[in-house]
Amino acid sequence: MPDNLPEALETTRLSMQRFIDTVLVPLDGKLETTTKIPLEIQEQVRQASRAAGFFYRTQPLEFGGNPAGALELTLLREMLAATNTPLASYVFGPGPGLLHAAEGELRSRYLEPLMRGDKTSAFGFTEPDTAPRPTWAVLEGDSLVVTGQKSYVTGGESCDFVCILVNVEQPDGSRAGTAMVVIDRDADGVSIDNAFTSMEGGGHVSMVFQQVRIPVTQVIGKIGEGMPRALGNIGNVRLMVAAQAMGMCLWTLEYVEAHLKSPHRSGAPLGDREGIRLRYADMRIETYVARSALYRTARLVESGENSVNEVIATKVFCTETAGRLIDMAVQLVGGQALVQGHPLEALYRQVRSLRLVEGASDLLRINLVKGRLELQKGRV
Ligand SMILES: Cc1cc2nc3c(=O)[nH]c(=O)nc-3n(C[C@H](O)[C@H](O)[C@H](O)COP(=O)(O)OP(=O)(O)OC[C@H]3O[C@@H](n4cnc5c(N)ncnc54)[C@H](O)[C@@H]3O)c2cc1C
């Protein structure tokens, strides 16, 4: 557990542990596969989470939520990831995401149903390398006409609406800036040209927008604010990914420890061998250092100080650490860890995406140095 937690968080930690032991672990035992989770089990997790109060910790007060701070959320997300059960993803209620400050129709038609769980959304930012030009929208009176493609929209097949980044143009072709816009999944001109699954099991689509007409009231914020809005909440999401990576490391260390202590065909447990101990020592050292960074950064974020660069450093370091650690775990456990259905086989696939999502490692490195050289930001 992280050291020196405030007393209130220690209480939260204990109640999350109770929730894990009494709800998630027993329900996880009923799963026949880790990919297709029966709807009634998803609902059982949500109901138990509502009763325990965790469901509301990612939701704003105005929607009946009880939002947790960065440190508490980091703790909870790490604990949930350390269970290594897919049921962990049903514990928190939907957050407002990009729509957090939506007003008027955007609020009543999209944000409120989203928060009630009546509608689901997806996010479209990534574009295909082959696109002739980035997705654009032409202003025509009170409408925007959107054309283009988003190539990697998670949950895009089943969502009710998608929030996408577009470059807005005046009818004469002059630029008006970027905007985040909301488009109904079933609007005229929206189609899916490819549905695919990534190696960790996530379902995504490539979406095409052909002359999709939307009212300007479906712009989130103002035209010109697209990029900052798209990236507005990214720091919190990156911290979440880092916490998830550390939870994976905790589960893996425990799994490997049990393996090293168990009988081995050589006659002595693998953990008796010095060479193996050295590898396992490195796994523990790296996890210790990465978790120290995670909790230092979570405290910084909680304090309200500028911590953009520290979150970047933490996301890169924690996800890369988790990648190395799970790779080494597979090596120490041996061929059985690669058999489909083995927990390390699944974890090995899951951890790979963390170095790409919410900012690929090298792009984040470039941003971090930009923050230092051009803005004089960033602690060490
Ligand atoms: C599981 C998963 C879920 C995803 N969900 C979504 C989603 O819901 N919505 C969405 O919009 N996207 C989503 N993505 C896409 C993800 O955001 C992108 O894969 C990621 O941003 C990298 O972009 P790219 O794939 O276009 O690769 P590229 O941008 O082509 O980058 C590939 C590599 O090139 C290098 N590189 C690129 N640019 C530079 C540069 N300027 N300087 C130096 N090196 C560079 C880096 O090493 C980088 O890793 C998802 C991806 C995954 C794996």
The ligand as an ORCA input file, in Angstrom:
! r2SCAN-3c Opt
* xyz 0 1
  C      -6.530      0.475    -27.176
  C      -6.540      1.767    -27.930
  C      -7.654      2.591    -27.844
  C      -7.698      3.788    -28.566
  N      -8.825      4.554    -28.503
  C      -8.888      5.707    -29.205
  C     -10.084      6.506    -29.181
  O     -11.083      6.178    -28.533
  N     -10.108      7.649    -29.907
  C      -9.022      8.067    -30.642
  O      -9.109      9.121    -31.255
  N      -7.875      7.315    -30.707
  C      -7.799      6.134    -30.010
  N      -6.663      5.357    -30.088
  C      -5.576      5.746    -30.953
  C      -4.394      6.317    -30.190
  O      -4.734      7.560    -29.637
  C      -3.254      6.410    -31.208
  O      -2.893      5.089    -31.585
  C      -2.049      7.117    -30.623
  O      -2.353      8.466    -30.343
  C      -0.890      7.092    -31.615
  O      -1.311      7.630    -32.861
  P      -1.153      6.768    -34.194
  O      -1.597      5.394    -33.947
  O      -1.772      7.554    -35.286
  O       0.422      6.696    -34.434
  P       1.377      7.844    -34.976
  O       0.908      9.189    -34.561
  O       1.650      7.602    -36.397
  O       2.678      7.538    -34.130
  C       3.386      6.311    -34.240
  C       4.749      6.507    -33.599
  O       5.510      7.444    -34.350
  C       6.302      8.212    -33.488
  N       5.926      9.630    -33.675
  C       4.746     10.104    -34.147
  N       4.778     11.443    -34.202
  C       5.991     11.834    -33.774
  C       6.628     13.091    -33.584
  N       5.991     14.246    -33.834
  N       7.893     13.102    -33.117
  C       8.529     11.955    -32.824
  N       7.969     10.731    -32.951
  C       6.732     10.673    -33.423
  C       6.042      7.736    -32.058
  O       7.025      6.780    -31.704
  C       4.704      7.062    -32.178
  O       4.530      6.061    -31.211
  C      -6.595      4.166    -29.368
  C      -5.455      3.337    -29.430
  C      -5.432      2.150    -28.742
  C      -4.204      1.284    -28.834
*
